[in-house]
Amino acid sequence: MILVLAPNTSTESVEYQTLIERLNQLPGVKHRVHREVGTEVTLTEIYLIGDTRALIHETMAQLPCVEKIVRVSEPYRILGHHQYGDDRTTSFEYNGVRFSQDTFHVFAGLCAVDSRESVEAMMKALQEHGQVCTRMGAYKPRTSPYAFQGFGKECLPYVFELAGKYGIKVIAMEITHESHVDEIRAALKATGNATGVMLQIGTRNTQNFELLKAIGRQHEFPVLIKRGFGITLDESLNAAEYLASEGNRKVVFCLRGMKTNMGDPHRNFVDFAHVPVLRRLTRMPVCVDPSHSVGTRAASSDGILDIFHVVAQGIIAGCNMVLVDFHPFPEKALVDGPQALRLSELKHFLDDTALVRETYLKRIALAAAARKAETA
């Protein structure tokens, strides 16, 4: 059970203290407080943990400060979209960009930063096409210890400086250790907070629970978490819940394909059919990563690249974000060059995503009209 308190409830108020005293008296039930402090409104939710079946809805609703009651129907207490009384928002805003299950953003960029020139060419192209988000890999976990693993904090100053120059507001950047957050924070400060960063938990770290806890404890940066290698969707969603349970609810969930040879000849088995499932089970915006799902620049007999087709599958199913690899010179890229799209393909890619997104919105309208006709 979740108690949603009235907005701007003060923890110092007599009413709040009375509420806590009452909750402390519930037998076999513990509680956990989650507060989200915004610029104008502070939201407080109290999660009751234990056997809450005996608690009467009407009685709990009469407790001081309580505005509404949500019955938990999914194991993801914080990020879950519960069936009974749950109309909590699915959105958050970061650095002027809003993320929700109603918005759509493209994060096109470098899988791994390999030079200042590549970064500038990418960001300049994005600005020319009206984009304010990108991906830039500074820390790259690799299967081989001898492979290029990114320039790390050395490249952060010029990446952030160029982002400010070209109006890029949010950079999705994978981190593999909690110390990377301090490095990112320091580099942002040194460049006058020229941009913003969405921390990315890669598939290899989805079950690195201590890292998840550490990243969840910081509330400054939103987090994009990828589905884990070869684990169930439920296990990956519980990993996302680790972030939220430590206080960071600004979480985006990313489908990136599953590791199995059943997906051959693609790099991973494309799992974008889970987009609507995620939207139903959780309140998180849903991202798709076609580059790491497909892994090649192969094209169908219709002349359309597989990556374009896979992106369309994700968008038509309702995804809210696309994380895709581009590079000015894919043949020279130090990481995943064979799957990177070229800057000359950026306009085509953005036009194609816009076309499919428009179709998805028309599907929503069509479904709404059908429901209305059924109830008429």
C-alpha positions as a Markdown table, in Angstrom:
| # | Residue | x | y | z |
|---|---|---|---|---|
| 1 | Met | 0.0 | 0.0 | 0.0 |
| 2 | Ile | 1.2 | 3.5 | -0.8 |
| 3 | Leu | 0.0 | 6.6 | 1.0 |
| 4 | Val | 0.2 | 9.7 | -1.2 |
| 5 | Leu | 0.4 | 12.8 | 1.0 |
| 6 | Ala | -0.9 | 16.2 | 0.1 |
| 7 | Pro | 1.6 | 18.3 | -1.9 |
| 8 | Asn | 4.1 | 20.3 | 0.1 |
| 9 | Thr | 3.4 | 18.3 | 3.3 |
| 10 | Ser | 6.0 | 19.4 | 5.8 |
| 11 | Thr | 7.8 | 16.7 | 7.8 |
| 12 | Glu | 7.9 | 19.2 | 10.7 |
| 13 | Ser | 4.2 | 19.6 | 10.9 |
| 14 | Val | 2.1 | 18.3 | 13.8 |
| 15 | Glu | -0.1 | 16.4 | 11.3 |
| 16 | Tyr | 2.8 | 14.6 | 9.7 |
| 17 | Gln | 4.2 | 13.6 | 13.1 |
| 18 | Thr | 0.8 | 12.3 | 14.1 |
| 19 | Leu | 0.7 | 10.3 | 10.9 |
| 20 | Ile | 4.1 | 8.7 | 11.5 |
| 21 | Glu | 3.1 | 7.9 | 15.1 |
| 22 | Arg | 0.0 | 6.1 | 13.8 |
| 23 | Leu | 2.0 | 4.1 | 11.2 |
| 24 | Asn | 4.5 | 3.1 | 13.9 |
| 25 | Gln | 1.7 | 1.4 | 15.7 |
| 26 | Leu | 0.6 | -0.8 | 12.8 |
| 27 | Pro | 1.4 | -4.5 | 13.7 |
| 28 | Gly | 3.7 | -6.2 | 11.2 |
| 29 | Val | 3.9 | -3.2 | 8.9 |
| 30 | Lys | 7.0 | -1.0 | 8.4 |
| 31 | His | 7.0 | 2.1 | 6.4 |
| 32 | Arg | 9.5 | 3.9 | 4.1 |
| 33 | Val | 9.2 | 7.6 | 3.2 |
| 34 | His | 10.0 | 8.9 | -0.3 |
| 35 | Arg | 10.2 | 12.6 | -1.0 |
| 36 | Glu | 10.6 | 14.3 | -4.3 |
| 37 | Val | 11.6 | 18.0 | -4.0 |
| 38 | Gly | 10.7 | 20.1 | -7.0 |
| 39 | Thr | 11.2 | 23.8 | -7.7 |
| 40 | Glu | 7.6 | 24.6 | -6.6 |
| 41 | Val | 6.1 | 21.4 | -5.2 |
| 42 | Thr | 7.4 | 18.7 | -2.8 |
| 43 | Leu | 5.7 | 15.3 | -3.2 |
| 44 | Thr | 5.8 | 12.8 | -0.4 |
| 45 | Glu | 4.8 | 9.1 | -0.6 |
| 46 | Ile | 4.9 | 6.6 | 2.2 |
| 47 | Tyr | 5.3 | 2.9 | 1.3 |
| 48 | Leu | 3.8 | 0.4 | 3.8 |
| 49 | Ile | 5.8 | -2.8 | 3.7 |
| 50 | Gly | 4.5 | -6.0 | 5.1 |
| 51 | Asp | 1.0 | -7.6 | 5.3 |
| 52 | Thr | -1.2 | -4.7 | 4.5 |
| 53 | Arg | -4.3 | -6.8 | 3.4 |
| 54 | Ala | -6.0 | -6.2 | 6.8 |
| 55 | Leu | -5.7 | -2.4 | 6.4 |
| 56 | Ile | -9.0 | -0.8 | 5.5 |
| 57 | His | -8.8 | 1.6 | 2.6 |
| 58 | Glu | -11.3 | 4.1 | 4.1 |
| 59 | Thr | -9.6 | 4.1 | 7.5 |
| 60 | Met | -6.1 | 4.8 | 6.0 |
| 61 | Ala | -7.5 | 7.5 | 3.8 |
| 62 | Gln | -8.7 | 9.4 | 6.9 |
| 63 | Leu | -5.2 | 9.6 | 8.4 |
| 64 | Pro | -3.6 | 13.1 | 8.6 |
| 65 | Cys | -2.0 | 14.5 | 5.4 |
| 66 | Val | -3.1 | 11.5 | 3.3 |
| 67 | Glu | -4.5 | 12.6 | 0.0 |
| 68 | Lys | -5.0 | 9.3 | -1.7 |
| 69 | Ile | -4.3 | 5.5 | -1.3 |
| 70 | Val | -2.7 | 3.3 | -4.0 |
| 71 | Arg | -2.9 | -0.5 | -3.6 |
| 72 | Val | 0.3 | -2.1 | -4.8 |
| 73 | Ser | -0.4 | -4.6 | -7.6 |
| 74 | Glu | 3.1 | -5.0 | -9.1 |
| 75 | Pro | 6.4 | -5.9 | -7.3 |
| 76 | Tyr | 7.9 | -2.7 | -8.5 |
| 77 | Arg | 6.5 | -0.6 | -5.7 |
| 78 | Ile | 7.9 | 2.8 | -6.8 |
| 79 | Leu | 8.2 | 2.5 | -10.5 |
| 80 | Gly | 5.3 | 0.2 | -11.0 |
| 81 | His | 2.0 | 1.3 | -12.6 |
| 82 | His | -0.5 | -0.1 | -10.1 |
| 83 | Gln | -4.0 | -1.0 | -11.0 |
| 84 | Tyr | -5.9 | 0.5 | -8.0 |
| 85 | Gly | -6.0 | 4.3 | -7.6 |
| 86 | Asp | -2.6 | 4.9 | -9.3 |
| 87 | Asp | -2.8 | 8.0 | -11.4 |
| 88 | Arg | 0.7 | 9.3 | -10.4 |
| 89 | Thr | 2.7 | 11.1 | -13.0 |
| 90 | Thr | 5.0 | 9.2 | -15.4 |
| 91 | Ser | 7.0 | 12.3 | -16.2 |
| 92 | Phe | 10.1 | 14.2 | -15.0 |
| 93 | Glu | 12.0 | 17.2 | -16.3 |
| 94 | Tyr | 15.7 | 17.6 | -16.5 |
| 95 | Asn | 17.7 | 20.6 | -17.9 |
| 96 | Gly | 14.6 | 21.8 | -19.7 |
| 97 | Val | 13.8 | 18.5 | -21.4 |
| 98 | Arg | 10.7 | 16.6 | -20.3 |
| 99 | Phe | 10.7 | 12.8 | -20.3 |
| 100 | Ser | 7.5 | 10.8 | -19.9 |
| 101 | Gln | 5.4 | 8.1 | -21.5 |
| 102 | Asp | 3.9 | 10.8 | -23.7 |
| 103 | Thr | 7.1 | 12.4 | -25.1 |
| 104 | Phe | 9.6 | 11.3 | -27.7 |
| 105 | His | 13.3 | 12.1 | -28.0 |
| 106 | Val | 16.1 | 10.9 | -30.2 |
| 107 | Phe | 19.6 | 10.5 | -28.7 |
| 108 | Ala | 21.8 | 10.1 | -31.7 |
| 109 | Gly | 25.6 | 10.3 | -31.1 |
| 110 | Leu | 28.9 | 8.5 | -30.6 |
| 111 | Cys | 28.9 | 5.1 | -29.0 |
| 112 | Ala | 32.4 | 6.1 | -27.8 |
| 113 | Val | 34.2 | 9.5 | -27.9 |
| 114 | Asp | 37.3 | 9.1 | -30.0 |
| 115 | Ser | 38.3 | 12.7 | -30.8 |
| 116 | Arg | 37.3 | 16.3 | -30.3 |
| 117 | Glu | 36.7 | 16.5 | -34.1 |
| 118 | Ser | 34.2 | 13.6 | -34.1 |
| 119 | Val | 32.3 | 15.1 | -31.1 |
| 120 | Glu | 32.1 | 18.6 | -32.8 |
| 121 | Ala | 31.0 | 17.2 | -36.1 |
| 122 | Met | 28.3 | 15.2 | -34.4 |
| 123 | Met | 27.0 | 18.0 | -32.3 |
| 124 | Lys | 27.0 | 20.5 | -35.1 |
| 125 | Ala | 24.9 | 18.1 | -37.2 |
| 126 | Leu | 22.5 | 17.6 | -34.4 |
| 127 | Gln | 22.1 | 21.4 | -33.9 |
| 128 | Glu | 21.5 | 21.8 | -37.7 |
| 129 | His | 18.6 | 19.3 | -37.4 |
| 130 | Gly | 17.0 | 20.8 | -34.3 |
| 131 | Gln | 18.1 | 18.2 | -31.8 |
| 132 | Val | 19.0 | 18.9 | -28.2 |
| 133 | Cys | 19.9 | 15.4 | -27.0 |
| 134 | Thr | 22.8 | 13.0 | -27.8 |
| 135 | Arg | 24.7 | 10.0 | -26.6 |
| 136 | Met | 28.5 | 10.2 | -25.9 |
| 137 | Gly | 30.5 | 7.3 | -24.4 |
| 138 | Ala | 33.4 | 8.4 | -22.3 |
| 139 | Tyr | 33.6 | 5.1 | -20.2 |
| 140 | Lys | 33.3 | 1.9 | -22.3 |
| 141 | Pro | 33.2 | -1.5 | -20.6 |
| 142 | Arg | 34.5 | -4.1 | -23.1 |
| 143 | Thr | 34.6 | -7.8 | -23.3 |
| 144 | Ser | 38.3 | -7.8 | -24.0 |
| 145 | Pro | 40.7 | -6.1 | -21.5 |
| 146 | Tyr | 42.8 | -5.0 | -24.5 |
| 147 | Ala | 40.0 | -3.2 | -26.4 |
| 148 | Phe | 39.6 | 0.6 | -26.3 |
| 149 | Gln | 37.7 | 1.4 | -23.1 |
| 150 | Gly | 37.1 | 5.1 | -23.6 |
| 151 | Phe | 39.0 | 8.3 | -22.7 |
| 152 | Gly | 37.1 | 8.6 | -19.4 |
| 153 | Lys | 37.4 | 12.0 | -17.6 |
| 154 | Glu | 40.0 | 13.2 | -20.1 |
| 155 | Cys | 37.4 | 13.9 | -22.7 |
| 156 | Leu | 34.6 | 15.2 | -20.5 |
| 157 | Pro | 35.7 | 18.9 | -20.6 |
| 158 | Tyr | 35.6 | 19.2 | -24.4 |
| 159 | Val | 32.5 | 17.1 | -24.7 |
| 160 | Phe | 30.6 | 19.4 | -22.3 |
| 161 | Glu | 32.1 | 22.5 | -23.7 |
| 162 | Leu | 31.0 | 21.6 | -27.3 |
| 163 | Ala | 27.6 | 20.5 | -26.0 |
| 164 | Gly | 27.1 | 24.0 | -24.7 |
| 165 | Lys | 28.4 | 25.6 | -27.9 |
| 166 | Tyr | 25.8 | 23.6 | -30.0 |
| 167 | Gly | 22.9 | 23.8 | -27.6 |
| 168 | Ile | 22.8 | 20.1 | -26.6 |
| 169 | Lys | 20.9 | 19.9 | -23.3 |
| 170 | Val | 21.1 | 16.2 | -22.3 |
| 171 | Ile | 23.9 | 13.7 | -23.0 |
| 172 | Ala | 23.3 | 10.0 | -22.3 |
| 173 | Met | 26.6 | 8.7 | -20.9 |
| 174 | Glu | 27.4 | 5.3 | -19.5 |
| 175 | Ile | 29.2 | 5.0 | -16.2 |
| 176 | Thr | 30.7 | 1.8 | -14.7 |
| 177 | His | 31.7 | 3.0 | -11.3 |
| 178 | Glu | 30.3 | 5.5 | -8.8 |
| 179 | Ser | 33.5 | 7.6 | -9.0 |
| 180 | His | 32.5 | 8.5 | -12.6 |
| 181 | Val | 29.6 | 10.5 | -11.2 |
| 182 | Asp | 32.1 | 12.7 | -9.3 |
| 183 | Glu | 34.2 | 13.1 | -12.5 |
| 184 | Ile | 31.2 | 14.1 | -14.5 |
| 185 | Arg | 30.0 | 16.5 | -11.9 |
| 186 | Ala | 33.4 | 18.2 | -11.7 |
| 187 | Ala | 33.7 | 18.5 | -15.4 |
| 188 | Leu | 30.2 | 20.0 | -15.7 |
| 189 | Lys | 31.1 | 22.6 | -13.0 |
| 190 | Ala | 34.3 | 23.4 | -14.7 |
| 191 | Thr | 32.5 | 24.1 | -18.0 |
| 192 | Gly | 29.8 | 26.3 | -16.3 |
| 193 | Asn | 27.2 | 23.5 | -16.4 |
| 194 | Ala | 27.1 | 23.9 | -20.1 |
| 195 | Thr | 24.9 | 20.8 | -20.5 |
| 196 | Gly | 23.2 | 18.0 | -18.6 |
| 197 | Val | 24.0 | 14.3 | -18.3 |
| 198 | Met | 21.7 | 11.3 | -18.1 |
| 199 | Leu | 23.7 | 8.5 | -16.4 |
| 200 | Gln | 23.5 | 5.2 | -18.3 |
| 201 | Ile | 23.7 | 1.8 | -16.6 |
| 202 | Gly | 24.8 | -0.6 | -19.3 |
| 203 | Thr | 23.6 | -4.2 | -19.7 |
| 204 | Arg | 26.7 | -5.6 | -18.0 |
| 205 | Asn | 25.9 | -3.6 | -14.8 |
| 206 | Thr | 22.2 | -4.1 | -14.6 |
| 207 | Gln | 22.8 | -6.6 | -11.7 |
| 208 | Asn | 25.6 | -4.7 | -10.1 |
| 209 | Phe | 23.4 | -3.9 | -7.1 |
| 210 | Glu | 25.9 | -1.8 | -5.2 |
| 211 | Leu | 26.4 | 0.4 | -8.2 |
| 212 | Leu | 22.6 | 0.7 | -8.6 |
| 213 | Lys | 22.3 | 1.7 | -5.0 |
| 214 | Ala | 25.0 | 4.3 | -5.2 |
| 215 | Ile | 23.6 | 5.8 | -8.4 |
| 216 | Gly | 20.1 | 5.8 | -6.9 |
| 217 | Arg | 21.3 | 7.8 | -3.9 |
| 218 | Gln | 22.3 | 10.7 | -6.1 |
| 219 | His | 19.3 | 12.7 | -7.2 |
| 220 | Glu | 21.1 | 15.2 | -9.4 |
| 221 | Phe | 21.2 | 13.1 | -12.6 |
| 222 | Pro | 18.5 | 11.0 | -14.2 |
| 223 | Val | 19.3 | 7.5 | -15.1 |
| 224 | Leu | 18.8 | 5.3 | -18.2 |
| 225 | Ile | 19.1 | 1.6 | -17.3 |
| 226 | Lys | 19.4 | -1.0 | -20.0 |
| 227 | Arg | 17.9 | -4.5 | -19.8 |
| 228 | Gly | 20.5 | -7.0 | -18.6 |
| 229 | Phe | 22.3 | -9.6 | -20.6 |
| 230 | Gly | 20.2 | -12.8 | -20.8 |
| 231 | Ile | 18.0 | -12.1 | -17.8 |
| 232 | Thr | 14.3 | -11.9 | -17.6 |
| 233 | Leu | 12.4 | -8.6 | -17.9 |
| 234 | Asp | 11.2 | -9.0 | -14.3 |
| 235 | Glu | 14.8 | -9.2 | -13.1 |
| 236 | Ser | 15.8 | -6.1 | -15.1 |
| 237 | Leu | 12.8 | -4.2 | -13.8 |
| 238 | Asn | 13.7 | -5.0 | -10.2 |
| 239 | Ala | 17.2 | -3.6 | -11.0 |
| 240 | Ala | 15.5 | -0.3 | -12.0 |
| 241 | Glu | 13.6 | -0.5 | -8.7 |
| 242 | Tyr | 16.9 | -0.5 | -6.9 |
| 243 | Leu | 17.5 | 3.0 | -8.3 |
| 244 | Ala | 14.1 | 4.2 | -7.2 |
| 245 | Ser | 14.2 | 2.6 | -3.8 |
| 246 | Glu | 17.3 | 4.7 | -3.0 |
| 247 | Gly | 15.4 | 7.9 | -4.0 |
| 248 | Asn | 16.0 | 8.5 | -7.7 |
| 249 | Arg | 12.8 | 8.2 | -9.6 |
| 250 | Lys | 14.1 | 9.9 | -12.7 |
| 251 | Val | 14.6 | 6.6 | -14.5 |
| 252 | Val | 14.2 | 5.6 | -18.2 |
| 253 | Phe | 14.2 | 1.9 | -19.1 |
| 254 | Cys | 16.0 | 0.8 | -22.3 |
| 255 | Leu | 15.4 | -2.3 | -24.4 |
| 256 | Arg | 18.7 | -3.2 | -26.2 |
| 257 | Gly | 18.1 | -6.7 | -27.4 |
| 258 | Met | 18.7 | -10.0 | -25.7 |
| 259 | Lys | 21.9 | -12.0 | -25.8 |
| 260 | Thr | 21.1 | -15.3 | -27.6 |
| 261 | Asn | 22.0 | -16.8 | -31.0 |
| 262 | Met | 18.2 | -17.0 | -31.7 |
| 263 | Gly | 18.7 | -13.4 | -33.0 |
| 264 | Asp | 21.3 | -14.3 | -35.6 |
| 265 | Pro | 22.3 | -12.7 | -37.9 |
| 266 | His | 21.5 | -9.7 | -35.7 |
| 267 | Arg | 23.9 | -9.0 | -32.9 |
| 268 | Asn | 21.1 | -9.5 | -30.3 |
| 269 | Phe | 17.5 | -10.8 | -30.4 |
| 270 | Val | 15.3 | -7.7 | -30.8 |
| 271 | Asp | 13.0 | -7.4 | -27.8 |
| 272 | Phe | 11.0 | -4.3 | -28.8 |
| 273 | Ala | 7.7 | -6.2 | -28.5 |
| 274 | His | 8.1 | -5.5 | -24.7 |
| 275 | Val | 7.6 | -1.7 | -25.2 |
| 276 | Pro | 3.9 | -1.8 | -24.5 |
| 277 | Val | 4.4 | -4.3 | -21.7 |
| 278 | Leu | 6.8 | -1.9 | -20.0 |
| 279 | Arg | 4.3 | 1.0 | -20.4 |
| 280 | Arg | 1.6 | -1.1 | -18.8 |
| 281 | Leu | 3.7 | -2.5 | -15.9 |
| 282 | Thr | 5.6 | 0.7 | -15.0 |
| 283 | Arg | 5.5 | 4.5 | -15.0 |
| 284 | Met | 8.9 | 4.7 | -16.7 |
| 285 | Pro | 9.5 | 6.3 | -20.1 |
| 286 | Val | 10.7 | 3.5 | -22.5 |
| 287 | Cys | 13.8 | 3.7 | -24.7 |
| 288 | Val | 15.0 | 1.4 | -27.5 |
| 289 | Asp | 18.6 | 0.9 | -28.6 |
| 290 | Pro | 18.5 | -0.4 | -32.2 |
| 291 | Ser | 22.2 | -0.1 | -32.7 |
| 292 | His | 23.1 | -2.7 | -30.1 |
| 293 | Ser | 20.2 | -4.9 | -31.1 |
| 294 | Val | 21.0 | -5.1 | -34.8 |
| 295 | Gly | 24.8 | -4.5 | -34.8 |
| 296 | Thr | 25.2 | -4.1 | -38.5 |
| 297 | Arg | 24.4 | -1.7 | -41.4 |
| 298 | Ala | 22.6 | -4.5 | -43.3 |
| 299 | Ala | 19.6 | -3.5 | -45.5 |
| 300 | Ser | 16.5 | -5.3 | -46.5 |
| 301 | Ser | 15.5 | -5.9 | -50.2 |
| 302 | Asp | 13.4 | -2.7 | -49.9 |
| 303 | Gly | 16.6 | -0.7 | -49.5 |
| 304 | Ile | 15.9 | 0.3 | -45.9 |
| 305 | Leu | 18.5 | -0.5 | -43.3 |
| 306 | Asp | 17.6 | -3.1 | -40.6 |
| 307 | Ile | 18.3 | -0.4 | -38.0 |
| 308 | Phe | 15.6 | 1.8 | -39.5 |
| 309 | His | 13.1 | -1.0 | -39.5 |
| 310 | Val | 13.9 | -2.0 | -35.9 |
| 311 | Val | 13.5 | 1.7 | -34.7 |
| 312 | Ala | 10.2 | 1.8 | -36.5 |
| 313 | Gln | 9.1 | -1.3 | -34.6 |
| 314 | Gly | 10.0 | 0.4 | -31.3 |
| 315 | Ile | 8.3 | 3.7 | -32.1 |
| 316 | Ile | 5.1 | 2.1 | -33.5 |
| 317 | Ala | 4.8 | 0.2 | -30.2 |
| 318 | Gly | 5.0 | 3.4 | -28.2 |
| 319 | Cys | 8.7 | 4.0 | -27.2 |
| 320 | Asn | 9.6 | 7.4 | -25.8 |
| 321 | Met | 13.3 | 7.5 | -26.7 |
| 322 | Val | 15.7 | 6.1 | -29.2 |
| 323 | Leu | 19.4 | 5.7 | -28.4 |
| 324 | Val | 21.3 | 5.3 | -31.7 |
| 325 | Asp | 24.9 | 5.2 | -32.8 |
| 326 | Phe | 26.1 | 7.8 | -35.4 |
| 327 | His | 29.7 | 8.7 | -36.4 |
| 328 | Pro | 31.2 | 11.1 | -38.9 |
| 329 | Phe | 33.6 | 8.4 | -40.1 |
| 330 | Pro | 32.2 | 4.9 | -39.0 |
| 331 | Glu | 35.2 | 3.1 | -40.6 |
| 332 | Lys | 37.5 | 5.0 | -38.2 |
| 333 | Ala | 35.4 | 4.6 | -35.1 |
| 334 | Leu | 37.2 | 2.9 | -32.2 |
| 335 | Val | 34.0 | 1.2 | -31.0 |
| 336 | Asp | 31.1 | -0.4 | -32.9 |
| 337 | Gly | 31.9 | 1.3 | -36.2 |
| 338 | Pro | 30.1 | -1.4 | -38.3 |
| 339 | Gln | 26.7 | -0.5 | -36.7 |
| 340 | Ala | 27.1 | 3.3 | -36.7 |
| 341 | Leu | 24.9 | 5.4 | -39.1 |
| 342 | Arg | 26.6 | 8.2 | -41.0 |
| 343 | Leu | 25.9 | 11.9 | -40.5 |
| 344 | Ser | 24.6 | 12.0 | -44.1 |
| 345 | Glu | 21.9 | 9.7 | -43.0 |
| 346 | Leu | 20.8 | 11.8 | -40.0 |
| 347 | Lys | 18.1 | 13.7 | -41.8 |
| 348 | His | 16.6 | 10.5 | -43.3 |
| 349 | Phe | 16.7 | 8.9 | -39.9 |
| 350 | Leu | 15.0 | 11.8 | -38.2 |
| 351 | Asp | 12.4 | 12.1 | -40.9 |
| 352 | Asp | 11.7 | 8.4 | -40.7 |
| 353 | Thr | 11.3 | 8.5 | -36.9 |
| 354 | Ala | 8.9 | 11.5 | -37.2 |
| 355 | Leu | 6.8 | 9.6 | -39.8 |
| 356 | Val | 6.5 | 6.5 | -37.6 |
| 357 | Arg | 5.8 | 8.6 | -34.5 |
| 358 | Glu | 3.0 | 10.4 | -36.4 |
| 359 | Thr | 1.5 | 7.0 | -37.3 |
| 360 | Tyr | 1.7 | 5.9 | -33.6 |
| 361 | Leu | -0.2 | 9.0 | -32.5 |
| 362 | Lys | -2.9 | 8.2 | -35.2 |
| 363 | Arg | -3.1 | 4.7 | -33.8 |
| 364 | Ile | -3.8 | 6.1 | -30.3 |
| 365 | Ala | -6.6 | 8.3 | -31.7 |
| 366 | Leu | -8.0 | 5.4 | -33.6 |
| 367 | Ala | -8.0 | 3.2 | -30.5 |
| 368 | Ala | -9.7 | 6.0 | -28.5 |
| 369 | Ala | -12.4 | 6.3 | -31.1 |
| 370 | Ala | -13.0 | 2.6 | -31.1 |
| 371 | Arg | -13.4 | 2.5 | -27.3 |
| 372 | Lys | -15.8 | 5.4 | -27.5 |
| 373 | Ala | -17.9 | 3.6 | -30.1 |
| 374 | Glu | -18.0 | 0.5 | -28.0 |
| 375 | Thr | -19.4 | 2.3 | -24.9 |
| 376 | Ala | -21.8 | 4.5 | -26.9 |
